[in-house]
Amino acid sequence: MTDSMPATLNIDTNSRKIVAGRYVVDSMHTRVLFKVRHFGVSNYWGEFMGPTGWLEIDPQRPNDTSLQVKVPTGQVRTNSSHLDEELRSAEWFDAERYPSIILAGSGLKLTSDGRAVFEGDFTLHGISKRVAFGIDFIGAGTNPFKGAPTIGFEASATISRTEFGISAKYPIVGDGVKIIVSAAFDLA
């Protein structure tokens, strides 16, 4: 921390207080995690580094919300460098042939205060399917370093990896993969 850090933050947890506009992913403060059943007895976790993209949002018109996020498959990380290389290989993500996972779509369905569902086209391993992400609004405020509006969400969905053509080591490694995103966006 430096002396230039503000002593307090002005954050609002009311999603209606979001400043309308086009936001860009804050890659440094966004986490894209996944977990999958391993040997049927535990969950194994990994992360994709370096997501990019944008979000167009107006809290008065949630149905007009649009989003496009790209996640580089070549940036997959686990606690094993050997496994990282294996996951990038043609047997799994085939990062050379399919360099990105993409979520794109429009329309946000509010389900309760601070919660919503976003359904978009999820492209993985060259296959696109509609996937619904449950969304929890975390907060909106001013980025203390950039002085611009910033917003944060958590999102999650579970996909079947075999439906996206990734069947390596099934059933030793489970089919259902939970994707958990903690996203920060800054007004462009």
C-alpha positions as a printed Julia matrix, in Angstrom:
188×3 Matrix{Float64}:
   0.0     0.0     0.0
   1.09    3.54   -0.62
   0.24    6.85    0.99
  -1.79    7.71   -2.11
  -4.32    4.97   -1.3
  -7.72    6.34   -0.3
  -8.66    5.74    3.34
 -12.18    4.65    2.36
 -13.9     3.28   -0.7
 -17.24    4.44   -2.03
 -18.82    1.14   -3.12
 -22.51    0.47   -3.63
 -23.97   -3.03   -3.55
 -27.2    -1.92   -5.23
 -27.0    -3.05   -8.87
 -29.3    -0.19   -9.9
 -26.4     2.18   -9.09
 -24.22    0.85  -11.91
 -23.14    3.66  -14.23
 -24.47    2.74  -17.69
 -21.9     2.27  -20.42
 -19.3     0.06  -22.0
 -16.87   -1.57  -19.61
 -13.68   -3.52  -20.27
 -12.41   -6.53  -18.34
  -9.84   -5.65  -15.68
  -7.65   -8.67  -16.41
  -5.52   -8.17  -13.32
  -8.51   -8.4   -11.0
 -10.57  -11.01  -12.85
 -10.25  -14.7   -12.05
 -11.51  -17.51  -14.28
 -11.43  -20.73  -12.28
 -12.64  -24.24  -13.02
 -13.09  -27.38  -10.99
 -13.63  -30.94  -12.11
 -14.08  -34.22  -10.23
 -10.82  -36.16  -10.01
 -10.87  -39.94   -9.36
 -14.44  -39.45   -8.14
 -13.24  -38.43   -4.68
 -12.1   -34.81   -4.89
 -12.33  -31.67   -6.99
  -9.29  -30.5    -8.93
  -8.96  -26.76   -9.54
  -7.37  -24.74  -12.3
  -7.34  -21.19  -13.58
  -7.13  -19.36  -16.89
  -5.01  -16.21  -16.83
  -5.42  -13.08  -18.98
  -9.13  -12.82  -19.85
 -10.11   -9.9   -22.08
 -13.4    -8.48  -23.26
 -16.14   -5.98  -22.71
 -19.56   -5.56  -21.13
 -22.23   -3.11  -22.27
 -24.71   -2.56  -19.44
 -27.5    -0.2   -18.4
 -29.18   -1.03  -15.08
 -32.42    0.48  -16.39
 -32.41   -1.85  -19.42
 -30.91   -5.2   -18.35
 -32.3    -7.0   -21.41
 -30.02   -4.82  -23.56
 -26.89   -6.02  -21.76
 -24.26   -7.47  -24.08
 -20.98   -9.19  -23.34
 -18.0   -10.69  -25.08
 -15.18  -12.26  -23.09
 -12.2   -14.25  -24.4
 -10.14  -16.53  -22.2
  -6.81  -17.81  -23.59
  -6.58  -21.6   -23.36
  -2.79  -21.36  -23.58
  -2.83  -19.58  -20.22
  -4.31  -22.47  -18.2
  -2.65  -22.92  -14.8
  -2.83  -25.61  -12.14
  -0.45  -26.51   -9.34
   1.53  -28.7   -11.76
   3.54  -27.34  -14.7
   3.45  -30.84  -16.23
  -0.36  -30.85  -16.1
  -0.48  -27.29  -17.48
   1.37  -28.48  -20.59
  -0.88  -31.54  -20.87
  -4.02  -29.39  -20.66
  -2.71  -27.15  -23.47
  -2.12  -30.21  -25.69
  -4.38  -31.57  -28.44
  -5.69  -34.19  -25.99
  -7.4   -31.48  -23.9
  -7.84  -27.8   -24.85
  -5.7   -27.97  -28.01
  -4.57  -24.39  -27.36
  -2.65  -24.13  -30.61
  -5.75  -24.92  -32.7
  -8.35  -23.35  -30.36
  -6.59  -20.44  -28.63
  -9.65  -18.98  -26.88
 -12.73  -19.86  -24.92
 -15.38  -17.26  -25.78
 -18.59  -16.23  -24.08
 -20.71  -13.82  -26.11
 -24.33  -12.83  -26.01
 -26.91  -10.33  -24.93
 -29.75  -10.08  -22.44
 -29.6   -10.21  -18.68
 -32.53  -11.74  -16.81
 -32.87  -10.34  -13.29
 -33.93  -13.03  -10.82
 -33.7   -11.16   -7.5
 -31.95   -8.18   -6.01
 -28.34   -8.42   -7.11
 -28.82  -11.73   -8.94
 -29.36  -12.5   -12.58
 -28.87  -15.07  -15.32
 -26.85  -14.4   -18.45
 -27.25  -16.89  -21.27
 -24.75  -16.69  -24.08
 -22.92  -18.61  -26.75
 -20.06  -20.44  -25.04
 -17.38  -21.59  -27.46
 -14.83  -24.16  -26.32
 -12.69  -26.45  -28.44
 -14.34  -25.08  -31.6
 -17.87  -26.01  -30.44
 -20.49  -23.4   -29.48
 -23.42  -24.08  -27.16
 -25.82  -21.91  -25.19
 -24.78  -21.81  -21.55
 -26.55  -20.0   -18.71
 -24.37  -18.36  -16.07
 -25.79  -17.46  -12.68
 -24.64  -13.93  -11.82
 -24.18  -12.31   -8.42
 -23.57   -8.56   -8.38
 -20.75   -7.71   -5.95
 -20.5    -3.93   -6.12
 -20.08   -0.72   -8.09
 -17.96    2.28   -7.32
 -14.96    4.27   -8.44
 -11.66    2.55   -9.12
  -9.35    4.31   -6.63
  -6.35    4.09   -8.97
  -8.01    5.02  -12.25
 -10.74    7.35  -10.97
 -13.28    5.68  -13.27
 -16.43    3.68  -12.54
 -15.8     0.01  -11.84
 -18.17   -2.91  -11.27
 -17.77   -6.47  -10.07
 -19.69   -9.71  -10.48
 -19.31  -13.38   -9.72
 -20.64  -15.83  -12.26
 -20.81  -19.6   -12.45
 -22.01  -22.34  -14.74
 -21.46  -26.06  -15.14
 -20.72  -27.54  -18.55
 -20.26  -31.07  -19.86
 -16.74  -31.18  -21.28
 -17.56  -34.17  -23.48
 -20.26  -32.1   -25.22
 -17.43  -29.78  -26.27
 -15.33  -32.63  -27.65
 -12.99  -32.94  -24.66
 -13.2   -36.52  -23.46
  -9.63  -37.22  -22.33
  -9.34  -39.53  -19.32
 -13.1   -39.78  -18.81
 -14.4   -41.14  -16.4
 -11.25  -40.88  -14.24
 -11.62  -37.13  -14.7
 -15.29  -36.15  -14.46
 -17.46  -34.78  -17.24
 -19.05  -31.88  -15.36
 -16.8   -28.83  -15.13
 -17.85  -25.92  -12.96
 -16.63  -22.55  -14.2
 -16.41  -19.79  -11.61
 -15.61  -16.22  -12.62
 -14.89  -13.32  -10.31
 -14.95  -10.41  -12.74
 -14.0    -6.76  -12.46
 -14.87   -4.32  -15.23
 -13.77   -0.69  -15.66
 -15.75    1.89  -17.63
 -14.03    2.33  -21.0
